[in-house]
Amino acid sequence: MKFFNRLSRRAMNLYDRVMAWYRYCSEGVWTDMRSTPFVKLVKTLNLSLRAFFNGDIQTKACALTFRTMLAVVPALALIVAIGRGFGLQEVLENELIDSFGSQREALVKAFDFVDSYLSQSSEGVFVGVGIAMLLWTLISILGSVEHAFNDIWGVKNGRSFWRKLTDYLAIFLILPVLMICASGIAVFVSTNLQRVLPFEFMTPLIKWLLDFASLVFIWLFFTGVYMLIPNTKVKFKNAFVAGIFAGTGFMVLQWLFITGQIYVSKYNAIYGSFAFLPLLLIWLQLVWVICLAGGVVCYASQNIFQYNFNNEIGRITVAYRLKIFIAVMTVVVRDYLDRKQPPTKEDMVARYGLPSRLAASSVNFMVDAGLLLRVVTDEKDEIYGYTPAIDAQLLTVGEVIRRVRTHGSDGFIPDFDRTFAGVVEIADRAELAMIDSMRDTFVKDIPITDLSTVEADKASRRGK
């Protein structure tokens, strides 16, 4: 009996430890402010799982899957047309089929469509219309991808039309050339290494190295996606971490689809010759989920300290949000009067420790409310700063409160003012009293302290 009691206690202790570990990994890690590699790894894994099961990510992946289906033939048509110009159409087609082995049948059928598309696009009046439709489709799909990544990063403004035209077309023009070069380099390295090292036992090693090089190219491809597509500055090291995550996930997905071809016969029995279509849709959906999940990991790794606040931001009080609005307005006014460059959202995060998402949502709201103006501080990278939309010398806290609290829809419920006349009167009086109490307090006179000064004060106190 004692043996069973000890065994039961050990089982309960193990259960308590497992549950405590689960609670820490799922929620408690976000209150752990240590910057150790283990804590960062747990946070990254936490975000990866959340992103994968996040309904919003799934919805965006569905929309991008639909857009991708529309863009497959035009994108392949552009790649094949460039390949024909270099006399390497067959090489390109073989490389695409080898790179996406799990979708071999879908690509073969797509190339048939491409041949018809190019033959029609090269005849008569349809030439101009075909080229215009091709460019619009490609810009549209990349615009949707940019919007999805901007949403992850909390960026409201996308690229201008002309920048989309130049950036997106550069991607589609350079990609086929890079694909040809990568293929040529792989063949060149393989051939020459076997000449230098003619031993048979070295062949598996060479094959493994080339396979690993292929994986590295996939990592770098996703790294480039996370650095270039969002309309904001992304650090290479954070994009590379996300690139490793997404690239490895993509290769695992490829392997699962290739090794799972045994199940295709079941789809053939149902869909016949169109069996490749549902498999292609499932594959595209999962690829976009992995890609967007990597985008979340990239954002979180660059703003991992800021991401700790996300749960609290969702429960922020009206009073605390009002304080954030006044703080942002104070920063903008002070920099404007000191003749400094208009601060960006990133400046507010770096200098004053404001959470990235909260700073982004605050400045966007205040622009809409007529308190701030968005100005371009770097035309090349389209970086935006913010300046006061009202005379900075005369702007009062009362005016900030009035504009913030009155911006948006109001008075749309029928007969509300008559039904709740007493409530409306009291609320209006309270509102006017608060605004009136701040009518002589100027924003420019509010003292603020940046993080460097705060850290210096902490260091001096520790020294004492």
C-alpha positions, 0 to 999 in steps of 0.5 A: 500500500505504501508503494502505491502511495509513493507512486501516486505522490510521484505521479502527482508531483510530475503532473504538477511540474508538467503543468507548471512548465506548460503554464510558463511556456504558454503564458508565464514566459511573457512576464519573464524579462530575462534575455537569456537564449533559453527564454528567447527560444521559448518565446520564439517557439510560443509565437510560432505555435500561436501564429500557426493556430491563429485564425487571422493567419489562416484567413490571410493564407486563404486569401493569398492562396486564391490570389496565388492561383490567379497569378500562377500562369502570369508569373510562370509566363514572365519567367518562361518568356525571360528564359526564352530570351536567354535560350534557357526555357527548358532549363528553367522549366526543369529547375522549377519542376525539380524545386517543387517536386511535390507539385510536378503534375500541377506545374506540367499542366501550368506550363501547357497553360503558359504556352497558350497564354504566350501564344495568345499574348503575342498576337494582334491587339492582345499584345498590349492588353496581355502585358498589362493584365500580366503586370497587374496580376503580378503587382496585385499578388505582391501587393497582397503579400505586402499588405499581409506583412505590413499588418503583422508589423503594424504598418498602415502605409504601403508602398506608393504605386510607382515604387510597387511598379519598380520594386515588384518588377525587379523581383520578377525580373531578377528571380529567373536569372538568379535561378539559372545562376544557382543551378549553374553554380550547383552543376559547376561545383558538383562537376569540379569537386568530383574532378578534384576529389575522384574518390567514390566515397566522397560522392555522398558527401558532395551530394549532402553538401549540395543539398545543404547549399540548396537549403541555405538558398531557401533560408536566404530566399525567405530572409530576403522576403522578410527584409524586403516586402514589409514597408519598414526596416527589418534587421538581417539577423531577425529576418535570417532567424525567421528565414531558417524557421520558414525555409526549414518548414517549407522543406519539411512540407515538400518532403511530406508531400513527396513521401505522401504521394501514395495517397494521391490514388485516393484523390484520383478516384474522386477527382480523376485528372483534376486530382492535382488541384485540391492537393495544390490548394492544400499545399499553397495554403500550408506554404502561406501559413508557414510564410506568414508564421515566419513573418510573425517570428521575424516581427517578434524576434526584432521586437521581442521586448515589445511583444511582451506587452501585447496581452496588456495592450488588448486590455488597455484602459481608456485612461491609460490610452489617453495618457499614451496619446498625450505622451506621443503628442508631447514627443512630436511637439517638443521635437518640432519646437527643438527643430529636430527631424520629425520622430518616427514610430521607431524613434518613439520605441527606441527613445521612450520605450513605447510598445511598437504596436501601441505607438503605431496604432496611436500615431495612426489614430492621431493622424486621423483625428487631425492632431498629427501630420505624416511627413516623408523623412526619407524618400528613398525608403519611404520612411515617415515621421510626424509633426503637429497638425496644430500650432505647436506653441498654442496646442493645449492638453485640453484640445488633445483630449477633445479631439481624441475623445470626439473622433469617430462615429457618434450619435448614430443610435436612434432616440438615444439622447431622449431615452438616456437624456440624464446620462447624456447630460452628465457625460457631457458635463464631465467631458467639458469639465475635464477639457476645461480643466486642461485648457491652460496647460500647454503640451510644450510645457510637459516635461519628458525624459528619454530612456538614456536619461532614465538608465543613467539615473539608475546607474548612478543610484546603483553606484551610490 
